[in-house]
Amino acid sequence: MSENQKKFMDQESMHGPDNYKPLPVVLSEAKGVWVWDVDQNKYLDMMSAYSAVSHGHAHPELVKVFHNQSKTLALTSRAFYTNTLGPYLETITKMSGFEMALPMNSGAEAVETAIKAARRWAYRSKKIEPNKAEIIVANGNFHGRTTTIISFSSEPNSKDDFGPHTPGFVSVEFGSSQAVEEAINKNTAAVLFEPVQGEGGIIEPPDNWLPDVREICDKNNVLMILDEVQSGLGRTGKLFAYEHSNIRPDGLILGKALGGGFMPVSVFLSSEEVLQWMNPGSHGSTFGGNPLGSAIAKRSLELLEEEGLIENSRIMGEYFKNSLLELNSGIIKEIRGKGLWLGVEIDPKYIEGKALSKLLLSKGILCKETRETTIRFAPPLIIRREEIDWAVEIIGDTLKRIERKEK
Ligand SMILES: Cc1ncc(COP(=O)(O)O)c(C=O)c1O
């Protein structure tokens, strides 16, 4: 590692806590699917900021929107109307088919919004007794980092010594319809699931699970809320991952790619029946729905369709998965996921995920393990066949060398 890079790494860890353990590279530039470090080494981004850079870095249209909107009107707070929020909300509700959208910034804030909306609905519409509402979640979930959200995490390091934890959550086995059915009682307000567990290692539930959960929720007057902060907006080859199961949830949480790779923009989408209870003063955010974020989000959504990014995710995802399978590597135990969102399960008898990420970094590919033995590949949805071929050749060569115990 160069002195130049070391200087920036040391500076980060000297002045900030080690709550992340980044790969040893200092990035300074990016364009499309490529990024450069401060020494001008070039990398293919197969990480996309945990799926937030779906449009590619510095998408020219979004740069234009960012530039124009930032000098016209960037921030007002929701104390006033703007000429950007309405058009954005109209676009996202039309595209998604949900009646209403409540804008926030980070994914975790939108999850909090969903939890609050579900509880209000439960007390005011379903008439659950005060302070008794329960929300069913799944073991192995990841929904963010707030104190309430980590209260229902099953990852010890996410929650240990951050208590007291927020009550009102019941965790069940991911993918089990029976577990959901058994956990439901008269106080159940909602279920809150990721359709595919992203941070959990790109874990897909059985095909019948979401349709079963839909039926169970309908039977019991329980809201079905899906967190598609990571899986949504084309990542799996459909606009939303739940479309693979031919169902519709009652509430949907989006974030990451909604900000076009520029801004933290998130949203909770639902029906008027659910969101009617979010009255003035009940919820909000100084930055939520700000003009700059709204303009970027609106254009980001339009570009997904205009530039065929969802279709590209489906086609290139399938091509990428098949190309990796064709490597026939003994190190790859399984490849999970759809679209441009693959979890490659590696055999730790050869190498751990972290070490493989570092090796690939040294050969010009940015990716990151999630859990110890899963490498997640989530390139921008604009990636082309030749870029995938380039990556697969490097991945194949790296795996072969590991099997032969070469460098
Ligand atoms: C499914 C899911 N929900 C919520 C979040 C939290 O989003 P943020 O980091 O923007 O708060 C994430 C982040 O990885 C996520 O994957």
The ligand as a Tripos MOL2 file, in Angstrom:
@<TRIPOS>MOLECULE
LIG
   16    16     1     0     0
SMALL
NO_CHARGES

@<TRIPOS>ATOM
      1 C1        -32.8350   -4.1860    3.7060 C.3       1 LIG1
      2 C2        -32.2260   -2.9650    4.3140 C.ar      1 LIG1
      3 N1        -32.9750   -2.1520    5.0560 N.ar      1 LIG1
      4 C3        -32.4820   -1.0300    5.6080 C.ar      1 LIG1
      5 C4        -31.1490   -0.6990    5.4540 C.ar      1 LIG1
      6 C5        -30.6190    0.5430    6.1170 C.3       1 LIG1
      7 O1        -30.3540    1.5380    5.2010 O.3       1 LIG1
      8 P1        -29.4090    2.7600    5.6100 P.3       1 LIG1
      9 O2        -28.0350    2.2250    5.7740 O.co2     1 LIG1
     10 O3        -29.5310    3.7250    4.4670 O.co2     1 LIG1
     11 O4        -29.9680    3.3190    6.8870 O.co2     1 LIG1
     12 C6        -30.3270   -1.5210    4.6850 C.ar      1 LIG1
     13 C7        -28.8970   -1.2040    4.4970 C.2       1 LIG1
     14 O5        -28.0800   -2.0020    4.0810 O.2       1 LIG1
     15 C8        -30.8660   -2.6950    4.1080 C.ar      1 LIG1
     16 O6        -30.1150   -3.5220    3.3830 O.3       1 LIG1
@<TRIPOS>BOND
     1     1     2 1
     2     2     3 ar
     3     2    15 ar
     4     3     4 ar
     5     4     5 ar
     6     5     6 1
     7     5    12 ar
     8     6     7 1
     9     7     8 1
    10     8     9 2
    11     8    10 1
    12     8    11 1
    13    12    13 1
    14    12    15 ar
    15    13    14 2
    16    15    16 1
@<TRIPOS>SUBSTRUCTURE
     1 LIG1         1 GROUP 0 **** ****
